[in-house]
Amino acid sequence: MSTAKLNPQELLRYDRQIILPGFGPAGQEKLKAARILVVGLGGLGCPASLYLAAAGVGRLTLVDQEAVELSNLNRQILHHEPDLGRPKVESAAEKLRRLNSGLEISARQLTLTAENAPELVGQHDLVVDGLDNFATRRLINRACVDLGVPFIYGGIQGLTGMVSFFQPPGGPCLECIFPHDIPPQKFPVLGTTPGLIACLEATEAIKYLTGLGESLQGRLLVYDGLTARFQEVSLSRDPDCPACGRPRAGQPPSGPA
């Protein structure tokens, strides 16, 4: 992964994270050169992109097809009342540019498909999940598997949330763990739950990009807000996984588990 030199303003702006043990100016330079795709600008994508922009990730691409609705505002913290009816990507991009004008923010209002997902994923170093349906997650997961791009997963319901880091062949992919789509439905959500999970997603992204610490690869971190407890579940690859197990037509083997 390439790096980009820091100017004096950036050294001052990011001083508190630069002085982290193992981070340093080199870590910040890696963030400045990084390209992250955030898919979904809802309860997860808003706070995740906010913290990634604050941390100095050089290029953020925001993808969502929807417009801001009143019922979004209890959890989708980049959208405000004057944004009602606006495309979510435009609303989010505007706030992120106000926060950090030194970044490249690209807003893409589009529906993800099997045709455009690989092209989008292939232009980035990492994908952060802000989606609310498994059909689209499956498209992104398969593009990430095929292109070798890490995928940070986050999921929420009510006061429960979960997060993991997927990058086969070093560990499982999303479809190893969730082989079947969950039908779209209206889930109950307390606004603080996606905020917490999104912060964990952003942390995993920063750690990966800078080489800091240990990722959640092979582990699913589950948060129960009712009891204020975290639980860790060990994950393994499914050799019959349709995404990262047996090769699909035209796809080379992904390697040993």
C-alpha positions, 0 to 999 in steps of 0.5 A: 500500500502506498503512502502520502507525505503529510503537511504541517497542518496534517501533522497538527490535526492528527497529532493525537493519533500519530503519537499512538504507539505503533502508529506514528507519521507512517501510519497517518501517511498510509491513511492519507493514501488509502481509498475506502468504499462505504456502501450504504449511508444509513445507521452504520455508514454515517458514523463509520464514514464520519470517523474515517473522515476525521481520522484522515482517510484520503479518499472516501467513496459513498454509495447509496441509492436512497433519499433522506426520510424523517424516520432515518434521523434517529440513527443516521447522524450525518442527515439533518432535518433540512436534508429531508428528500435529498440523496443520502450520498449528497447529504453525507458528502456535504457534512464530511467535506465540512469536517475535513476539506483535505479529503477526496469525497466521491458521492455515487447515488446508484443501485449496486448490481452484479455488473457495477459492484466489481468495478467499484470494489476494485478501485478501493483498498477496503470496503466498509458495510453500511448496508441493511439487506443481505442481497446487496451484501452478497454482491459486495462480498463476492466482488471482494472475494474475487478481487481480494479486497477486505470487507468489514461487516456490520449488522444491527437489530434493536440493541444487538449488533455484530462486526467482523473482518473478512478477507479470504483465504486467510479466513472466512467470507460473509457467505461462509457465516451467513449462507442464506439471505435474510428477507428485507424487513423493518427492523427495530433499531435504537440509534446508539446501536449502529453508532457503536458498531460503526465505530468498531467498523471504522476502527477495524478499517484504520487498523488494517490500513495502518498495520496496527493491532489484530483484526477481527478476521476469523472472529465475530464480535457480538454486542448485547446492549440490553446487558452491556456485554460483548461476546466473541464467536470463532469463525471458520471457512466453509469449504463448500461456500459458493463465494470463497469455497469451490471455484466458480466458473472462470475463477481460480482457487482461492487457496487453503483455509 
